[in-house]
């Protein structure tokens, strides 16, 4: 009887479509629609887009296969997955890092998601808001963050098929409908051609090591590899499901949303705010786009739709971020789903407060800074984002590639990928093994060495 209850608590995806929607939802997030456009703007437009697509195909996708295979083979959360496939305490550290990354990123990511909730309201009532003033007002930001975290908690309480799968099957199509509508409106604006050219016509002279590193870092961030999300979701996947096909759909949907995100931003930016620098940084979406919407006929409706889109994208990601530590508590600590979800959710609420306060100049959390191998990290939010949202994710990707490629028997994971995908053999199988054992680790090691300043000035991905 206990084992039946345990299965009910853990859950399983009811269909491959449910898995694809949930996993694509975890990959599709603010990274695609908020982070991707501003990185494109800062790194030479179309040249960055070209390098990013190569990084997704040749680095992120093999790692995505790797994580889903590890999750389904073990049927466990990231820590249990490594332990139950024979990994010692050292390799289990990768699983521990996955759980920590998801929890810590959930706490500060929800602050940005809270901004989207606020902007939905201001766009609907058509009241312009100054972005700098808004993020420096904790009486707005903290309650909005809590509301967003509460939404995430309520979905995860529903379990895998009843909560996550149902929500993802609804939210992902909504996301695509809105993004296609806004991108369609943006590219038909008078003067949009200059923005489309900037975005889609690569100037290969702008490709340099910094651009490559930024693109690689964004591919990890966007595709949700190195977070343990895909291990956890893979553990809920029936053995008959085709991982290769599912992962292809996930990568395709994720990349499509990122590319459409750019098509929403740059044509509208060049058409309605000519002369505005596209390298506006993280404020691009919140500071520049409301001005773009205001210049459109019926712009506040388009603006409200856009920020609903951002909130939906954030929600599909935070559902999976919360699910990773919840799955650990259910698997290893034998907690019930309700206790695990509320405990971790409320702890994330508490931890979100310093991230919200770090946007206010003069506060302790704003003036906090550390030196990380030559990178000066400023503010509680900035420190969390670099340490957990960037550096730890890349270290996890390296550890997982080395674990399955070298410390474990990689043929076992290739066999797992072949279940449900009989054509995964010959050159496809050999190519995947070669990439996981050699190409991915070498590229990631070079990235880490650059981040810690071995090749000169340290570069944050």
N, C-alpha and C positions, 0 to 999 in steps of 0.2 A: 504493500500500500504506500509506503514511504516513497518508493521510486516513482510511482504514478504522480504523487503530489509534487515531487521534485521536477518531473518533466513538465507538469502544468506551470510551475513557477518559472522554469527556464524558458519554455516555449519553443516554437518552431515556425518558420515561415510557411504559410499555407500554399504558396505558389512561387515559381521563379519570378513572375512579374512583381509580386510583393517584395521579394528580395532585391530585385533590380531597382525598384522605386525607392526602397528604404536606403539601399547602399548608395545609389546615385544622389539621393537627398542628403546623405551625410557628406558626400563629396561636394555637391553643389551648395554653396553657401555665400557668405559675405566675401569670401576669397575670390569668387568669380565676378561678382557684380560691384563690390566696393573696392577690393584690393587690386584685381587684375587691371581695370582701366587706369588707375593712377600709376601702376608700375609700367604700363605701356607708355604713358605720358612722360615718365621720368627716364625711360630707357630707349628712346629713339623710335617709337611708333611701330611700324610694320616689321622692322628688324627683330624686335623683341618677340612679336607674335610668331614669327617664323621659327625662332630658336625654341620658344615655349612648346610649340607643337612637336618638334623633334624630341624634346626632353620628355614629353608625355608618352610618346610612342616607344622610345628606346630605353627609358629608365623607369618611369613611373608605372607603366603598364606591366612589365615583367614583375615588379615588386607587388603590384596589386594581385596578380595571379598567385604569387608566393604567400601573401597574407591570408587570402581566402582559402587556399589549400590547407594551410596550417590550421586555420580555425575549424574547417569541416573535418579534417582528419582527427583532430583531438576532441571536438564537440565541447570546447571549453573557452573561457575568457582568456585574455593574453597571458596571464601568469600560469594558469592551469594548462594552457595549450603547450607551452614550452616544457613545463614539468612533466606532463603526461606523454610527451613524445621523447622523453629521455634527457632533457636539458638539465644541467646542474645549476647550482645557485647563481653562478656567474651569468649564465644565459637567461635565467629567470629574471635577472635585473631588467632586461629589455621589457618583459611583461609588466614589471612593477612601474617602470617609466611610462608605459602606455597608460596605465590606470591614473598615474599622477598627472600626465600631460592632459588627459581628457578632463579631469576635475579642475585643474588650474585654468586651462584655456576656457572651459565652460564659464568660469566665474568672471573673467574680464571680457570675453566675447559677448556675454549677455549685456554688458554695459553699452556696447556699440548697437546691439539689437534693441536695447531700450531707447536709444536715440531714434531708431526707425519708427518705433511706436509713437514717440512725440511728434515726429515729422508727418506721420499719417494724419494726426489730429490737426496740426497747423495748416496742412495743405487742404484738408476737407473744409475747414472754416475760413480758408483763404486769408490767413494772417501771416505776413512775412516774419521770419525769425532770424536773428543774427546767430550764426552757428557758434562763434566764440563765446558769446554771452550765454547761449543755451547750455553748452557743455560745462560751463563754470557755475551752473546753478544746481546745487545738489538737491534742492527741494523738488526739482523736476526730474532729474536724472535717476536718483536712487529709487523713488517709487516706480518709475517706468521700468527700470531694470528688474525690480522684484516682480512686477506684473508679468514680464516676459519669462522669468525663471519659473513662475507659477504655471504658466501655460505649458512649458516643457515638462514639468513634474506631472501634470494631469494626463498628458499623453503617455508618458512612460509608465504610469500606474496601470494603464490598460493592458500592459504586457506586449509580447512580440506581435502576435497576429491581431489581437483585439485593439491594441493601441498604436504601435509603431507602423505596422503594415497598413492598417486602415487609413491612418493620417497621411502616410506617404503617398498612397494611391490617389488621395484627393488633392494633396498639396502640390505634388509635382506637376500634374497637368495644368493646374491653376497658374503655377509659376511660368510654365512655357507659354501659355496663352497671353499672359500679361507682358512678358518680355518680347514676344514676337510683335504684339500690338505697338509697344512703345518704340521698338527698333524700326518697325515699318513707318511709324510717324516721323521718326528722326531722319531717316534716309530720304524722305520725300520733301523735306524742308528746302526752301530756296537757299542755295549756297552750301548745301550739305556735301557736295562733291569734294571740296578741299579736305574735309574731315575724313571722308571715306578713303581718299588717296593717302593721307597721312597714316591712317590705321592699317590699310591692307597692302600698300605698296612698299615692300621692304627696301631700305637703303642699307645694303650690306656693309658699307663702310662704317656703319655705327655699331657693328657687332664687335665686342671686345670681351675680355675675360669677365669684367664686372656684369655685363649684360647677360652672359651665359650663366653666371652664378645666380643672378636674380631670377632668371627664367627657370633654372633648376629648382631653386628654393620655392618658387611659386607653384611648380608642378607637384612637389611634395605636399605643399600646403593645400592646394586645390583638390588633388586626387585622394586626399585623406589616407595616404600611405604613411606608416610610421606612427600612427595614433592608436593602433589596436582596434579601431572601429571595424575594419574589414575582417580581422581575426574573429571578433565577437559576432558580427553578422554572419560570417562564414560558418560559425559553430551552430547557427540556427538553420542551416541549409540542408535539405534532404540529399541523400547520396546520389539520387538519380538526376539531380540538377546539373546542367552544363555550365561549369564555372567559366570556361573560355568565352562562351557566348555571352554570359551574364556580365563578365568583366569588360568585354568589348562594348556592350551597351552602356555600362556605367561610365567608361572613359569617353565614349562618344557623346553622351548626354552632358557630362561635366564640361568637356571642351566646347560643345555647342553653346552652352549657357555663358561661358567666359567670352567666346567670340561675339555672341549676341549682345553681351554686356557692353563690349566696346562699341558695337554698332549703335547702341542707345546713346552713348556718351559723346563720342567724337564728332559725328556728323552734326548733332544738335549744338555742340560747343562751338564748332567753326562757323555754323550758319547763324547762330543767334548772338554769340559773343565774340565776333572776330577780333583778333589781337590778343585774346585771353590765352595765357600760357597753359598748354595742356599738362605741363609738369607741376600741377597744383598740389601734388602729394595727397596724403590721406584725406584732406578736406575736400577733394575734388567732387565727390558725390554729394556731400551734405552742404557744402558752401556754394559750389558753382551750379549744380543742377537745378536747385530751386529757382535760381535766376533765369536759367534756360526755360524752365516750365512757365515762369511768369511771363516770358516773352511769346509764348504760344497762345493761340486762341483756345479758351477753355483749359488753360494750362494747369490750374489747380486740381482739376479732375485727373489729368495725366500724372501730375505730381503725386497725388494721393495713391493712384494705382502703382506708381513706381515704388513708393515707400512700403506699400502693402507687399509688393514683390520682394523687396529687401527683407522684410520681416519674415515672410514665408521661407525664403532661402536660409535665413538665420535659424529658423525653427527646425527645418529639416536636418540641419547640422547639429544643433544642441540636443535634439532627441537622442542622437547616437552618442554624443559626448557623455551624456548622463547615463546612458545604457551600459557603457563599458564598466565604470565602477560599480553600478548596480549589479551587473552580471557577476562581477568578482565576489560581491557580498553574498549573492545567492548561491554561487558554486562553492566557494571556499569557506565562507563563514556561516553558511546555512541559514541566512536571514530570509524572511519573507520579502516579496517584491515591495509591498507597501512600506515596511520599515526601512528597507534599503533606499528606496526612492525618496522618501521624505527626509531621511537623515542626511543623505548626500546633497539633496536639493537645498535644504535649509543652510547647510554648511557653505554651499556655493554662494547663497545669498549674502551671508556674512562676509565672505571673502571678496565679493563684488564691490563692497563699500570703499575699500582703499583704492581700487582701480578707478571708481567714479570720482573720488576726491582728488586723485592725482592729476586731474585736468585743471585744477584750480591753482593758479600761480600763488606762491607764497606758503602753501600748505606743506606739512612734513612729507606727505606722499608725493607731492610734485617735485620737491627739491631733492628727494632721495636719488642717489646715483652710485653706480659701481663701475669699476674698470674691468672689462672682460677681454684679456689678451689684446689690449690696444683699442678695443671698442668701448667708448664711453656710453654706458646705458643710463638714460635719465628717466626719472619718474617711476613709480611703482608699476604703472601700466606698461611702460616701455621695457622695464626689466623683465616682467612676466612674459611679455610677447616674445622677446628675444630668447630668453632662457628656455621657456616651455613651448612656445608656438613655433620656434625656428630651430634652435640648436639641438634641443632634446629630440625633436622629431627626426632630424637628420642622423643623429647617433643611433636611434632606434632602427631606422632603415638599414644602417650599416650592420648592426648587431643581428637583425633578422636575416639579412642576406648571408652573413657569415655562418649563422646558426644552421639554416636549412642547406646552405651550399657546402659547408665544410664540417661543422661539428655534428651534423645529423646526416642521414642517408637521403640525398636529394632525389634519388630514384623513387623513394616512397611518395614524395610530394608530386613528382611527375605522374606517378600512377594515380594519385588522387585527382589530378587535373584531367586524366584520361577518362575517369568515371563520368558517364554522361556526355563525353566528347571523344568518341572512338577515333576520330581523325587526328587527335593530338598524338602523333607518333612521327618517327623518322626525323626530318630536318626541323620540324616545329618543336618537337620535344628536345632535340639536341641544342637547338638555338636558345630555347628558354633556359636550359641548364647552364649553357655557356654564359649568358647574360647575368644570371643570378650569382654564379660562382666567380666571374671575372669582371665583366664590364661594370655592373652596378657597384660592387665594393670599391673598385679603383676610382671611379668617378666620385663617389661619396667621400672617400678618403681625401682626394684632392680638394673637394669642397670644404671639408672640415679644416684641413691644413691652411687653406686660404682664410677661413673665418678666424682662425687663431693667429693670423699674421705671419705664417711661415714664408709666404711669397712676397713679403713687404707689408704694406698697409693692410690691416685687417678689413675684410669686407663682410658686412652682415647680409645674409641672403634675404 
